[in-house]
Amino acid sequence: MTTVILRINEDRSGGLRGTVELPGGTSKTFSSDEDLLDTIYEWSESAPLGNGSGSTSSSAMRVT
C-alpha cells in the first residue's frame, strides 16, 4: 500500500490539477488525472519511499 498526500487546485476547465506527495518524501505536480495516476502507479511499483505510516508531510498545511 502507498500513502500519498494529495492537494487539488480548482480548475474551471473541469480538469484535475495539483500536487501529490509521499509523506516525508518526494513531491510532484500533476496537470491531469492521467498524470496523477501515472505518478501513483510509478511510486507504488518502486521501492518504499518516504517515512511510512504515521509520518508527517514536509510541506506546511494551509487552506486553499
A tleap script that builds the chain and sets N, CA, C and O, in Angstrom:
source leaprc.protein.ff14SB
mol = sequence {
  NMET THR THR VAL ILE LEU ARG ILE ASN GLU
  ASP ARG SER GLY GLY LEU ARG GLY THR VAL
  GLU LEU PRO GLY GLY THR SER LYS THR PHE
  SER SER ASP GLU ASP LEU LEU ASP THR ILE
  TYR GLU TRP SER GLU SER ALA PRO LEU GLY
  ASN GLY SER GLY SER THR SER SER SER ALA
  MET ARG VAL CTHR
}
set mol.1.N position { 0.843 -1.168 0.000 }
set mol.1.CA position { 0.000 0.000 0.000 }
set mol.1.C position { 0.890 1.233 0.000 }
set mol.1.O position { 1.937 1.252 0.646 }
set mol.2.N position { 0.470 2.255 -0.723 }
set mol.2.CA position { 1.198 3.514 -0.798 }
set mol.2.C position { 0.321 4.625 -0.247 }
set mol.2.O position { -0.823 4.782 -0.673 }
set mol.3.N position { 0.844 5.398 0.697 }
set mol.3.CA position { 0.128 6.540 1.246 }
set mol.3.C position { 0.645 7.797 0.576 }
set mol.3.O position { 1.854 8.004 0.479 }
set mol.4.N position { -0.277 8.642 0.110 }
set mol.4.CA position { 0.107 9.903 -0.521 }
set mol.4.C position { -0.702 11.045 0.074 }
set mol.4.O position { -1.806 10.851 0.584 }
set mol.5.N position { -0.132 12.230 -0.004 }
set mol.5.CA position { -0.830 13.459 0.360 }
set mol.5.C position { -1.212 14.123 -0.952 }
set mol.5.O position { -0.363 14.330 -1.819 }
set mol.6.N position { -2.463 14.448 -1.094 }
set mol.6.CA position { -2.977 14.983 -2.353 }
set mol.6.C position { -3.533 16.377 -2.132 }
set mol.6.O position { -4.389 16.584 -1.272 }
set mol.7.N position { -3.042 17.335 -2.914 }
set mol.7.CA position { -3.549 18.710 -2.882 }
set mol.7.C position { -4.101 19.015 -4.271 }
set mol.7.O position { -3.379 18.981 -5.268 }
set mol.8.N position { -5.380 19.310 -4.311 }
set mol.8.CA position { -6.043 19.554 -5.595 }
set mol.8.C position { -6.352 21.038 -5.717 }
set mol.8.O position { -6.916 21.641 -4.804 }
set mol.9.N position { -5.979 21.623 -6.850 }
set mol.9.CA position { -6.283 23.025 -7.145 }
set mol.9.C position { -7.544 23.085 -7.990 }
set mol.9.O position { -7.782 22.220 -8.833 }
set mol.10.N position { -8.338 24.100 -7.762 }
set mol.10.CA position { -9.551 24.280 -8.551 }
set mol.10.C position { -9.159 24.581 -9.998 }
set mol.10.O position { -8.313 25.437 -10.260 }
set mol.11.N position { -9.777 23.877 -10.914 }
set mol.11.CA position { -9.522 24.072 -12.341 }
set mol.11.C position { -10.876 24.203 -13.020 }
set mol.11.O position { -11.619 23.228 -13.133 }
set mol.12.N position { -11.185 25.378 -13.458 }
set mol.12.CA position { -12.514 25.654 -14.024 }
set mol.12.C position { -12.770 24.962 -15.349 }
set mol.12.O position { -13.914 24.889 -15.797 }
set mol.13.N position { -11.742 24.463 -15.971 }
set mol.13.CA position { -11.937 23.764 -17.243 }
set mol.13.C position { -12.395 22.326 -17.020 }
set mol.13.O position { -12.606 21.581 -17.977 }
set mol.14.N position { -12.546 21.941 -15.760 }
set mol.14.CA position { -13.018 20.597 -15.457 }
set mol.14.C position { -11.915 19.571 -15.317 }
set mol.14.O position { -12.186 18.394 -15.082 }
set mol.15.N position { -10.672 20.004 -15.458 }
set mol.15.CA position { -9.547 19.091 -15.318 }
set mol.15.C position { -9.142 18.927 -13.868 }
set mol.15.O position { -9.724 19.540 -12.973 }
set mol.16.N position { -8.152 18.103 -13.646 }
set mol.16.CA position { -7.649 17.830 -12.308 }
set mol.16.C position { -6.192 18.271 -12.265 }
set mol.16.O position { -5.371 17.784 -13.042 }
set mol.17.N position { -5.869 19.196 -11.354 }
set mol.17.CA position { -4.501 19.708 -11.215 }
set mol.17.C position { -4.151 19.790 -9.742 }
set mol.17.O position { -5.028 19.973 -8.898 }
set mol.18.N position { -2.872 19.655 -9.434 }
set mol.18.CA position { -2.444 19.787 -8.048 }
set mol.18.C position { -1.084 19.192 -7.796 }
set mol.18.O position { -0.234 19.126 -8.684 }
set mol.19.N position { -0.893 18.758 -6.555 }
set mol.19.CA position { 0.372 18.194 -6.111 }
set mol.19.C position { 0.107 16.895 -5.371 }
set mol.19.O position { -0.841 16.793 -4.592 }
set mol.20.N position { 0.948 15.907 -5.620 }
set mol.20.CA position { 0.895 14.641 -4.894 }
set mol.20.C position { 2.248 14.468 -4.215 }
set mol.20.O position { 3.288 14.749 -4.809 }
set mol.21.N position { 2.230 14.002 -2.964 }
set mol.21.CA position { 3.464 13.912 -2.183 }
set mol.21.C position { 3.484 12.623 -1.370 }
set mol.21.O position { 2.469 12.196 -0.821 }
set mol.22.N position { 4.652 12.024 -1.308 }
set mol.22.CA position { 4.854 10.907 -0.388 }
set mol.22.C position { 5.159 11.519 0.973 }
set mol.22.O position { 5.986 12.427 1.054 }
set mol.23.N position { 4.527 11.058 2.039 }
set mol.23.CA position { 4.776 11.638 3.356 }
set mol.23.C position { 6.269 11.638 3.696 }
set mol.23.O position { 6.910 10.587 3.732 }
set mol.24.N position { 6.804 12.822 3.941 }
set mol.24.CA position { 8.212 12.960 4.282 }
set mol.24.C position { 9.161 12.709 3.127 }
set mol.24.O position { 10.363 12.542 3.334 }
set mol.25.N position { 8.627 12.681 1.898 }
set mol.25.CA position { 9.468 12.350 0.750 }
set mol.25.C position { 9.215 13.226 -0.461 }
set mol.25.O position { 9.047 14.440 -0.349 }
set mol.26.N position { 9.193 12.597 -1.600 }
set mol.26.CA position { 9.087 13.245 -2.902 }
set mol.26.C position { 7.742 13.926 -3.099 }
set mol.26.O position { 6.713 13.454 -2.617 }
set mol.27.N position { 7.768 15.049 -3.820 }
set mol.27.CA position { 6.558 15.779 -4.181 }
set mol.27.C position { 6.571 15.992 -5.690 }
set mol.27.O position { 7.625 16.234 -6.279 }
set mol.28.N position { 5.397 15.902 -6.312 }
set mol.28.CA position { 5.317 16.049 -7.759 }
set mol.28.C position { 3.999 16.714 -8.134 }
set mol.28.O position { 2.961 16.414 -7.546 }
set mol.29.N position { 4.037 17.624 -9.120 }
set mol.29.CA position { 2.811 18.256 -9.583 }
set mol.29.C position { 2.189 17.415 -10.695 }
set mol.29.O position { 2.880 16.667 -11.387 }
set mol.30.N position { 0.875 17.550 -10.854 }
set mol.30.CA position { 0.181 16.871 -11.946 }
set mol.30.C position { -0.805 17.843 -12.577 }
set mol.30.O position { -1.323 18.736 -11.908 }
set mol.31.N position { -1.058 17.666 -13.856 }
set mol.31.CA position { -1.958 18.568 -14.570 }
set mol.31.C position { -3.142 17.834 -15.195 }
set mol.31.O position { -3.923 18.426 -15.939 }
set mol.32.N position { -3.269 16.546 -14.889 }
set mol.32.CA position { -4.416 15.772 -15.372 }
set mol.32.C position { -4.566 14.536 -14.507 }
set mol.32.O position { -3.653 14.164 -13.770 }
set mol.33.N position { -5.721 13.907 -14.604 }
set mol.33.CA position { -5.924 12.679 -13.838 }
set mol.33.C position { -4.958 11.595 -14.288 }
set mol.33.O position { -4.536 10.765 -13.483 }
set mol.34.N position { -4.604 11.597 -15.569 }
set mol.34.CA position { -3.635 10.616 -16.080 }
set mol.34.C position { -2.262 10.823 -15.454 }
set mol.34.O position { -1.600 9.855 -15.080 }
set mol.35.N position { -1.825 12.085 -15.336 }
set mol.35.CA position { -0.537 12.383 -14.684 }
set mol.35.C position { -0.532 11.887 -13.245 }
set mol.35.O position { 0.442 11.289 -12.790 }
set mol.36.N position { -1.630 12.140 -12.530 }
set mol.36.CA position { -1.738 11.712 -11.144 }
set mol.36.C position { -1.654 10.197 -11.032 }
set mol.36.O position { -0.885 9.678 -10.223 }
set mol.37.N position { -2.431 9.483 -11.832 }
set mol.37.CA position { -2.413 8.022 -11.783 }
set mol.37.C position { -1.059 7.459 -12.173 }
set mol.37.O position { -0.585 6.506 -11.555 }
set mol.38.N position { -0.423 8.040 -13.198 }
set mol.38.CA position { 0.916 7.586 -13.595 }
set mol.38.C position { 1.899 7.700 -12.435 }
set mol.38.O position { 2.682 6.782 -12.189 }
set mol.39.N position { 1.859 8.829 -11.719 }
set mol.39.CA position { 2.764 9.042 -10.593 }
set mol.39.C position { 2.493 8.043 -9.480 }
set mol.39.O position { 3.429 7.460 -8.933 }
set mol.40.N position { 1.222 7.837 -9.136 }
set mol.40.CA position { 0.879 6.902 -8.066 }
set mol.40.C position { 1.299 5.489 -8.446 }
set mol.40.O position { 1.855 4.772 -7.614 }
set mol.41.N position { 1.047 5.074 -9.679 }
set mol.41.CA position { 1.471 3.736 -10.114 }
set mol.41.C position { 2.989 3.598 -10.068 }
set mol.41.O position { 3.511 2.573 -9.630 }
set mol.42.N position { 3.695 4.633 -10.521 }
set mol.42.CA position { 5.167 4.612 -10.508 }
set mol.42.C position { 5.690 4.458 -9.084 }
set mol.42.O position { 6.571 3.636 -8.831 }
set mol.43.N position { 5.155 5.243 -8.157 }
set mol.43.CA position { 5.602 5.185 -6.771 }
set mol.43.C position { 5.235 3.872 -6.108 }
set mol.43.O position { 6.009 3.357 -5.300 }
set mol.44.N position { 4.078 3.317 -6.426 }
set mol.44.CA position { 3.654 2.078 -5.767 }
set mol.44.C position { 4.453 0.874 -6.270 }
set mol.44.O position { 4.562 -0.127 -5.563 }
set mol.45.N position { 5.009 0.957 -7.472 }
set mol.45.CA position { 5.798 -0.145 -8.027 }
set mol.45.C position { 7.259 -0.070 -7.641 }
set mol.45.O position { 7.975 -1.067 -7.733 }
set mol.46.N position { 7.718 1.104 -7.205 }
set mol.46.CA position { 9.137 1.260 -6.854 }
set mol.46.C position { 9.368 0.865 -5.400 }
set mol.46.O position { 8.438 0.503 -4.680 }
set mol.47.N position { 10.616 0.942 -4.993 }
set mol.47.CA position { 10.978 0.626 -3.602 }
set mol.47.C position { 10.252 1.577 -2.661 }
set mol.47.O position { 9.939 2.702 -3.052 }
set mol.48.N position { 9.980 1.157 -1.441 }
set mol.48.CA position { 9.291 2.019 -0.478 }
set mol.48.C position { 10.036 3.333 -0.284 }
set mol.48.O position { 11.249 3.352 -0.079 }
set mol.49.N position { 9.282 4.439 -0.354 }
set mol.49.CA position { 9.850 5.770 -0.188 }
set mol.49.C position { 9.140 6.469 0.954 }
set mol.49.O position { 8.099 6.000 1.413 }
set mol.50.N position { 9.679 7.571 1.416 }
set mol.50.CA position { 9.040 8.335 2.476 }
set mol.50.C position { 9.271 7.684 3.833 }
set mol.50.O position { 10.112 6.796 3.974 }
set mol.51.N position { 8.524 8.131 4.817 }
set mol.51.CA position { 8.695 7.649 6.177 }
set mol.51.C position { 7.646 6.640 6.592 }
set mol.51.O position { 7.655 6.183 7.735 }
set mol.52.N position { 6.753 6.283 5.706 }
set mol.52.CA position { 5.759 5.269 6.010 }
set mol.52.C position { 4.594 5.774 6.825 }
set mol.52.O position { 4.419 6.977 7.015 }
set mol.53.N position { 3.813 4.849 7.298 }
set mol.53.CA position { 2.592 5.168 8.023 }
set mol.53.C position { 2.883 5.970 9.283 }
set mol.53.O position { 3.832 5.691 10.016 }
set mol.54.N position { 2.043 6.973 9.515 }
set mol.54.CA position { 2.195 7.791 10.705 }
set mol.54.C position { 3.169 8.936 10.553 }
set mol.54.O position { 3.357 9.702 11.498 }
set mol.55.N position { 3.796 9.081 9.399 }
set mol.55.CA position { 4.746 10.171 9.206 }
set mol.55.C position { 3.990 11.458 8.894 }
set mol.55.O position { 2.784 11.441 8.646 }
set mol.56.N position { 4.697 12.545 8.911 }
set mol.56.CA position { 4.089 13.834 8.603 }
set mol.56.C position { 4.650 14.377 7.314 }
set mol.56.O position { 5.731 13.983 6.875 }
set mol.57.N position { 3.910 15.280 6.714 }
set mol.57.CA position { 4.317 15.900 5.463 }
set mol.57.C position { 5.455 16.887 5.707 }
set mol.57.O position { 5.549 17.488 6.778 }
set mol.58.N position { 6.310 17.048 4.713 }
set mol.58.CA position { 7.368 18.047 4.801 }
set mol.58.C position { 6.851 19.420 4.406 }
set mol.58.O position { 7.573 20.408 4.540 }
set mol.59.N position { 5.615 19.505 3.921 }
set mol.59.CA position { 5.022 20.763 3.484 }
set mol.59.C position { 4.131 21.341 4.583 }
set mol.59.O position { 3.510 20.610 5.354 }
set mol.60.N position { 4.087 22.660 4.632 }
set mol.60.CA position { 3.198 23.313 5.598 }
set mol.60.C position { 1.753 23.141 5.171 }
set mol.60.O position { 1.445 23.211 3.981 }
set mol.61.N position { 0.868 22.919 6.122 }
set mol.61.CA position { -0.552 22.799 5.829 }
set mol.61.C position { -1.156 24.188 5.720 }
set mol.61.O position { -0.807 25.074 6.500 }
set mol.62.N position { -2.041 24.391 4.779 }
set mol.62.CA position { -2.679 25.680 4.621 }
set mol.62.C position { -4.023 25.514 3.938 }
set mol.62.O position { -4.244 24.532 3.229 }
set mol.63.N position { -4.899 26.444 4.142 }
set mol.63.CA position { -6.209 26.417 3.499 }
set mol.63.C position { -6.057 27.013 2.120 }
set mol.63.O position { -5.479 28.089 1.966 }
set mol.64.N position { -6.572 26.323 1.110 }
set mol.64.CA position { -6.503 26.842 -0.262 }
set mol.64.C position { -7.869 26.946 -0.847 }
set mol.64.O position { -8.019 27.363 -1.995 }
savepdb mol mol.pdb
quit
